[in-house]
Amino acid sequence: MTDTIDGTPDFIAISNLISTICHTSEKPVVLIIDEADQAGNHEILLSFLGMLRSKYLKIRKRPTFQSVILSGVYDIRNLRLKIRSEKEHQKNSPWNIAADFDVSMSFQPSEIREMLLEYENDYHTGMDTDEIATLLYAYTSGYPYLISRICKLLDEKIADVHGFTARSFAWTRDGFLEAIRIMSFSKNPLFESLINKLTDYPDLKNMIWSILFRGDRISYNPENTVIDIASMFGFIKNDHGTMVIANRIFEMCFYNYFLSEKEVESQFFTAGNIDKNQLINSE
């Protein structure tokens, strides 16, 4: 890769190289970029994707990849927002070709119960599978990672560490609530991702705060950019035309974050006043 004087990649040289490779290749060339969302804030990646977009629009004159696969991305719109303004002309854009994915990725209570029954057949805990399935759905709205995480805590942590002397005691309502408490105050990649998105999108952060702490009822309108982003990240869902937080676990995560943020700010303010008073008194 050729660098320019300021150390940034020479995208003209890279573009020419891609055209040469794709023109001389006997078969169509496909580019796969893994963990695209993780690198989405890096200007070099965004510039590279912008260059590919430009080549795609002129593919008859400038041979390029037959396809570009972005792996590990929430939605192509997440990167498109960073590459160019939403005010720009959008027709015939290769960033708009993503097809709708209508398959539900959430588990229904009956599906959760079936998984619990398989576990029960192996371990014979005596759990009430209907009750545990109902609790899991009530707190997660069927979000697969959250269900898996809670069940992992019940299986590996609650019975052995937190006073529930056997699996038969862990897989109860009390054990479930203990697992929720542990998860709420522990770090995990999903919660870190949620908070990072609030930091990256201040308008999204303000909207989530207003729903939680002011009780604002906001109509669900996917044409609104902030609501569209919140929906894309799975933060909210459409409840009969009103926007609500996607599940109770997310609510708890956001509550803990906002309350902690205000508490830290308050402590800094108090500490600053104490220091100020000490300076005044010492004079």
C-alpha positions as CSV (number, residue, x, y, z in Angstrom):
1,M,0.0,0.0,0.0
2,T,1.5,3.3,-1.1
3,D,1.4,6.2,1.4
4,T,1.1,9.9,0.7
5,I,3.3,12.5,2.3
6,D,1.1,12.9,5.4
7,G,1.1,9.1,6.0
8,T,-2.5,8.4,4.8
9,P,-3.1,5.7,2.1
10,D,-2.9,6.7,-1.5
11,F,-6.5,5.7,-2.5
12,I,-5.9,6.5,-6.2
13,A,-3.1,3.9,-6.3
14,I,-5.3,1.4,-4.3
15,S,-8.2,2.1,-6.7
16,N,-6.0,1.4,-9.7
17,L,-4.7,-1.8,-8.1
18,I,-8.2,-3.0,-7.5
19,S,-9.2,-2.3,-11.1
20,T,-6.1,-4.2,-12.3
21,I,-6.8,-7.2,-10.1
22,C,-10.5,-7.4,-11.1
23,H,-9.8,-6.8,-14.8
24,T,-7.2,-9.5,-15.0
25,S,-8.9,-12.1,-12.7
26,E,-10.4,-15.1,-14.5
27,K,-13.3,-15.1,-12.0
28,P,-15.3,-12.3,-10.3
29,V,-13.6,-11.1,-7.1
30,V,-15.5,-10.7,-3.8
31,L,-14.2,-8.6,-0.9
32,I,-15.1,-9.6,2.7
33,I,-14.5,-7.1,5.5
34,D,-14.9,-8.6,9.0
35,E,-16.0,-6.7,12.1
36,A,-17.0,-3.7,10.0
37,D,-19.0,-2.0,12.8
38,Q,-16.0,-2.2,15.1
39,A,-13.9,-0.2,12.7
40,G,-16.7,2.1,11.6
41,N,-15.3,5.1,13.4
42,H,-11.9,4.9,11.6
43,E,-11.7,7.4,8.9
44,I,-9.5,5.2,6.7
45,L,-12.1,2.5,6.5
46,L,-14.8,5.0,5.8
47,S,-12.7,6.6,3.0
48,F,-12.0,3.1,1.6
49,L,-15.7,2.3,1.5
50,G,-16.4,5.6,-0.1
51,M,-13.8,4.8,-2.7
52,L,-15.5,1.5,-3.4
53,R,-18.8,3.2,-3.7
54,S,-17.5,5.5,-6.3
55,K,-16.0,2.6,-8.3
56,Y,-19.2,0.7,-8.1
57,L,-21.1,3.6,-9.7
58,K,-18.6,3.6,-12.6
59,I,-18.1,-0.2,-12.8
60,R,-18.2,-0.3,-16.6
61,K,-15.2,2.0,-16.8
62,R,-13.4,1.0,-13.7
63,P,-13.6,-2.7,-12.9
64,T,-14.1,-3.5,-9.3
65,F,-15.3,-6.2,-6.9
66,Q,-18.4,-8.1,-7.9
67,S,-19.6,-7.9,-4.3
68,V,-18.4,-6.3,-1.0
69,I,-19.5,-8.2,2.1
70,L,-19.5,-6.3,5.4
71,S,-19.5,-8.8,8.3
72,G,-20.4,-7.9,11.8
73,V,-22.4,-4.8,11.0
74,Y,-25.8,-3.9,12.5
75,D,-27.1,-2.4,9.4
76,I,-25.6,-0.9,6.2
77,R,-27.2,2.4,7.2
78,N,-25.0,2.6,10.3
79,L,-21.9,3.0,8.0
80,R,-23.7,5.0,5.4
81,L,-24.5,7.7,8.0
82,K,-20.8,8.1,8.6
83,I,-19.8,8.0,4.9
84,R,-22.1,10.7,3.7
85,S,-24.8,13.1,4.8
86,E,-28.4,11.8,4.8
87,K,-29.3,15.1,2.9
88,E,-27.4,13.9,-0.2
89,H,-29.2,12.3,-3.1
90,Q,-29.9,8.7,-2.3
91,K,-31.3,7.2,-5.5
92,N,-29.4,4.4,-7.1
93,S,-26.9,4.2,-4.2
94,P,-25.2,0.9,-3.6
95,W,-25.7,1.6,0.1
96,N,-29.4,1.3,-0.3
97,I,-29.5,-2.2,-1.8
98,A,-29.7,-4.1,1.6
99,A,-32.8,-6.4,1.5
100,D,-35.3,-6.5,4.3
101,F,-34.7,-9.4,6.7
102,D,-38.1,-10.4,8.0
103,V,-37.1,-13.4,10.0
104,S,-37.6,-12.7,13.7
105,M,-34.4,-13.2,15.7
106,S,-36.3,-13.2,19.0
107,F,-37.4,-16.3,20.9
108,Q,-41.1,-16.7,21.8
109,P,-42.1,-18.1,25.2
110,S,-42.9,-21.5,23.7
111,E,-39.5,-21.7,22.1
112,I,-37.8,-20.7,25.4
113,R,-39.8,-23.4,27.2
114,E,-38.7,-26.0,24.7
115,M,-35.0,-25.2,25.4
116,L,-35.6,-25.4,29.1
117,L,-37.3,-28.7,28.7
118,E,-34.2,-30.1,26.9
119,Y,-32.0,-28.8,29.8
120,E,-34.4,-30.3,32.4
121,N,-34.3,-33.7,30.7
122,D,-30.5,-33.7,31.2
123,Y,-30.2,-32.2,34.7
124,H,-33.6,-32.9,36.4
125,T,-33.7,-29.7,38.5
126,G,-37.4,-29.9,39.1
127,M,-37.9,-26.3,37.7
128,D,-41.2,-25.0,36.7
129,T,-40.3,-24.5,33.0
130,D,-43.5,-22.5,32.3
131,E,-42.6,-20.0,35.1
132,I,-38.9,-19.7,34.1
133,A,-39.8,-19.3,30.4
134,T,-42.3,-16.6,31.3
135,L,-39.8,-14.7,33.4
136,L,-37.1,-15.0,30.7
137,Y,-39.5,-13.5,28.1
138,A,-40.8,-10.8,30.4
139,Y,-37.3,-9.5,31.1
140,T,-35.7,-10.0,27.7
141,S,-38.5,-9.9,25.1
142,G,-36.9,-12.9,23.6
143,Y,-33.5,-11.3,23.0
144,P,-31.2,-14.4,22.4
145,Y,-28.0,-13.2,24.0
146,L,-29.8,-12.1,27.2
147,I,-31.6,-15.4,27.5
148,S,-28.4,-17.3,27.0
149,R,-26.5,-15.1,29.5
150,I,-29.2,-15.5,32.3
151,C,-29.4,-19.2,31.8
152,K,-25.6,-19.5,31.9
153,L,-25.6,-17.6,35.3
154,L,-28.3,-19.8,36.6
155,D,-26.4,-22.9,35.6
156,E,-22.8,-22.0,36.5
157,K,-23.0,-19.2,39.1
158,I,-26.1,-19.2,41.1
159,A,-26.1,-22.8,42.3
160,D,-22.5,-22.8,43.3
161,V,-21.7,-19.3,44.5
162,H,-24.6,-17.4,45.7
163,G,-26.2,-19.5,48.4
164,F,-28.5,-21.7,46.3
165,T,-27.2,-25.0,47.4
166,A,-28.3,-27.0,44.3
167,R,-29.6,-26.5,40.8
168,S,-33.1,-27.2,42.1
169,F,-32.9,-24.0,44.1
170,A,-31.2,-22.0,41.4
171,W,-33.8,-22.6,38.8
172,T,-36.5,-20.8,40.7
173,R,-37.9,-17.3,40.7
174,D,-35.5,-16.3,43.5
175,G,-32.6,-17.7,41.6
176,F,-33.7,-16.0,38.4
177,L,-33.9,-12.6,40.2
178,E,-30.4,-13.1,41.6
179,A,-29.1,-13.8,38.1
180,I,-30.7,-10.6,36.9
181,R,-29.1,-8.6,39.8
182,I,-25.6,-10.1,39.0
183,M,-26.0,-9.4,35.3
184,S,-27.1,-5.8,35.9
185,F,-24.0,-4.9,37.7
186,S,-21.4,-6.8,35.7
187,K,-19.6,-5.8,32.5
188,N,-20.4,-7.6,29.3
189,P,-19.8,-6.8,25.6
190,L,-23.5,-6.2,25.0
191,F,-23.9,-3.6,27.7
192,E,-20.6,-1.9,26.7
193,S,-21.9,-1.7,23.1
194,L,-25.2,-0.1,24.3
195,I,-23.4,2.6,26.2
196,N,-20.9,3.2,23.5
197,K,-23.7,3.9,21.1
198,L,-25.2,6.4,23.4
199,T,-21.9,8.2,23.5
200,D,-21.6,8.1,19.7
201,Y,-25.1,9.4,19.1
202,P,-25.9,12.3,21.6
203,D,-29.4,12.8,20.2
204,L,-30.1,9.1,20.7
205,K,-28.9,9.4,24.3
206,N,-31.2,12.4,24.9
207,M,-34.2,10.6,23.5
208,I,-33.6,7.4,25.7
209,W,-33.1,9.7,28.7
210,S,-36.4,11.5,28.1
211,I,-38.3,8.2,27.8
212,L,-36.9,6.8,31.0
213,F,-36.8,9.8,33.3
214,R,-39.5,12.1,31.9
215,G,-41.9,9.4,30.8
216,D,-42.2,11.0,27.3
217,R,-44.5,9.1,24.9
218,I,-42.9,9.4,21.5
219,S,-44.7,8.2,18.4
220,Y,-42.9,5.5,16.5
221,N,-41.9,7.0,13.1
222,P,-39.1,5.2,11.3
223,E,-38.6,8.3,9.0
224,N,-37.2,10.2,12.0
225,T,-33.4,9.7,11.9
226,V,-32.9,9.3,15.7
227,I,-35.8,6.8,16.0
228,D,-34.5,4.9,12.9
229,I,-31.0,4.7,14.6
230,A,-32.5,3.5,17.9
231,S,-34.6,0.8,16.0
232,M,-31.5,-0.2,14.0
233,F,-29.5,-0.9,17.2
234,G,-32.5,-2.7,18.8
235,F,-32.8,-0.2,21.6
236,I,-36.5,0.4,21.1
237,K,-39.5,-1.3,19.6
238,N,-42.9,-0.3,18.2
239,D,-45.7,-0.8,20.8
240,H,-48.9,0.0,19.0
241,G,-47.5,3.1,17.5
242,T,-45.5,4.3,20.5
243,M,-41.8,3.9,21.0
244,V,-40.7,1.9,24.1
245,I,-37.4,0.5,25.3
246,A,-36.9,-3.0,23.7
247,N,-36.9,-5.0,27.0
248,R,-36.6,-4.6,30.8
249,I,-32.9,-5.6,30.8
250,F,-32.0,-2.8,28.5
251,E,-34.1,-0.4,30.7
252,M,-32.1,-1.5,33.7
253,C,-28.8,-1.0,31.9
254,F,-29.8,2.5,30.7
255,Y,-31.1,3.4,34.2
256,N,-27.9,2.3,35.9
257,Y,-25.8,4.2,33.4
258,F,-27.7,7.5,33.6
259,L,-28.0,7.3,37.4
260,S,-24.3,6.6,37.8
261,E,-23.4,9.4,35.4
262,K,-25.5,11.9,37.4
263,E,-24.1,10.6,40.7
264,V,-20.5,11.0,39.5
265,E,-21.3,14.5,38.2
266,S,-22.9,15.4,41.5
267,Q,-19.9,14.1,43.5
268,F,-17.5,16.1,41.3
269,F,-19.7,19.2,41.9
270,T,-19.7,18.6,45.7
271,A,-16.0,18.0,45.8
272,G,-15.4,21.1,43.8
273,N,-17.4,23.2,46.2
274,I,-15.5,21.7,49.2
275,D,-12.2,22.5,47.6
276,K,-13.4,26.0,46.9
277,N,-14.6,26.5,50.4
278,Q,-11.3,25.3,51.8
279,L,-9.4,27.8,49.6
280,I,-11.7,30.6,50.7
281,N,-11.3,29.7,54.4
282,S,-7.5,29.3,54.1
283,E,-7.3,32.9,52.8
